[in-house]
Amino acid sequence: MESISRVLRGHPGLVRVAVGQVGALLLGAVFWFVLARLLEPGEYGWVNWLMSVAMLASTCCVLGWGKTVVSYYPREGRDDLLGGAVMIVFVASVVVGVVFGFLLEPSVGLFIVGFSLFTMVVSFELGKRRYDRYMWVWIGVKLISLPLSIALYFWQGLFGVVFGYAIPHLIFGLPSLRYLCKGNPGIKEEVCGKLKFAMRVWGVDVSTGLTTLLDKVLIGGIFGMFTLGLYQLAYQFFAVLSVLPSVLSSYLLPEKSAGSRTREVEVFGILASAALAVVVIVLSPWLIPWVFPSFARSVGMIQIMSLGVIPSTIAMVKTSELYALGRAGSVLASYLAALVTGVLGIFGLGVWFGAMGLAVSVVLLQVVLAATLLLLGKKLTSPS
């Protein structure tokens, strides 16, 4: 306990990042758990499929500029970078949002624009190391999203859920557009100077989005929305556990970019992830049938997926280190390897072993990601 207290006292920003992401994730988890009580597995899967498509499209629209800001702004402090980044993301998200809104549903298009701008807002706060504001932005958007989505579900049905999530993200994301109004002539130079790095980060972001979202899109199309519903509830528990590696990644990147020492935080995060996995494995057999009787078949999937948080934590620690060194290419190669593993796992393990095979594919993806990041991190010694 004394060592934990020392780590937290030495890194106050970590506490704020953790509170913001843990609070947001828990509120998001409550949202999905409430939906699991309201919907049948097939309806649950359909809502998740729509939101996965929207979030994957939004990830593509950010074009790598979120992490580029977090990587460069702490040591350069140039607002020109912020203006150029948000200009590109705004134009891309509007174009893609209109297309998806027409092809699927208007709520999906609104979600794409809102989530893209929201991503830039939280990236700006991290880049400026304003961890208090970062914390409240995350908690605020989730506090509004949760009741609004449930309310619109009772009014508009399943599509109302997506609208309820899209509107708060748009509201919180709009302040990022104020950087467009400065008209600084240095914007073009900043964008061109960081373009190569941003494109590599974009490749990583898309690969990351595919590793976390493409599985839902594929499973819904191949195995049906009922199986996706069972899988989504299990994955939601994995997502709750994944808040720890997510917090580490968000905090470590700006700190490492600024040259701070973070070894204690990294060790603490890996040990904590292992402890959390054990807790979920032990509690899920009696908790799930009691709270979510329609999803009792998800128990085994939850236990298997929870093991994936350990390699996931290792991967996030190594990712932040490589980004801070400017080695986005190494991270991209690792995520591509993990993506291929995940897709092959869905088609191979999912077809042969059903739902349990799908759960194993999640863990296997995280293991491959962590292993390749470690190997490339040791092998490559110069920035890429």
C-alpha positions, 0 to 999 in steps of 0.5 A: 500500500505504501508503494502504491501511495508513493506512485500516486503522490509522485504522479498526480496527473495519473490520478486525474487521467485515471478518474476521468477514464475510469469514470467514463468507462464505468458510466459507459459500462452501466449504459451497456449493462442497462441495455442488456436488461432492456433488450434481447441479445439480438437487439443488443447485438444490432445496437452494438453493430451500428455503434461499432460501424460509427466508431470505426468510421470516426477513427478513420476520420481522425487521420492520426492527428489526435495522438500526433498532437499529444506526442508533439505539443508537450515539447513544442507548444505550438497552437498552429498544430492544433488548428491544422489538426482539427481543420483536417479532422472536421472536414473528413468527419463531415464528409464521411458522416454525410455518406454513412448517415445516408447509407445507414441512418442519420444518427450514425452520421451525427455520431461520426462527426461528434466522436471525431471532434470529441477525440480532438478535444481530449487530445488537446487537453492531454497535449497541454497536460491539463489533466483536470479538464481532461478528467471532466470532459470524459466524465461530463460526456458520459454523464449526459450520454447515459440518461439521454440514450436510455430516454431516446430509446423509449422514444425512438427505439434502437436508433434513439440509443445512437442519437443519445450517444452522438449528441453529447459527444458533438456538444463537447467536441465543438469547442475544438473548432475555435482553433479554426478561427485563429487563421495563423499562417503557420498552420500549413507548415505545422501540418506538412511537418507532422504529416508523415508521423500522423499518417503512421499514427493513422495506420495504427489508429485504424489498426487499433480500431479494427482490432477492437471494433471489426470483430463486432462488425464481422461477428454480427454479419457472420454469426448473427446478432444473437451471438454478437449480443452474447459476445458484446456483453462478454467484451464489455467486461473486458472493456471495463478491465481495459480501462487500466491499460487505457489510463496508462497509455493516456498518461504515459504518452505525454509524460514520456514525451516530456522526458519524465520517469514512469517505471513505477507506474508501469510495474504497478499497472501490469500487476494491477491488471493481473489482479483484476483479471483474477477477480472477474474470473472468480466472480462471473459464474454467479454474477452473470446468471443472477444479473443478466439471466438472458446472457448466462451463456456469456460466462465462459466468454467473460472468463476467457476474455478477462485474461487478455487485459494482462498482455493488453496492459503490457502493449499499452505501456510499450506503445506509449514508449514507442510513440514518445520516441517517434517510432510510430512505424513500429507500433503500426507493424505490431497492430497490423500483426495483431489485426491479422491474428484477430481476423484469422481467429474469428474465421478459424477459432470462431467457426470451429469452436463457436462462442468460446473460440471467439473469446480466445481470439480476443486474448490471442490478439492481445498476446500477439500485439504485446509480443510484437511491440516488445520484440520491435522495441528491442530490435529497433534502436533508431526513431522510425 
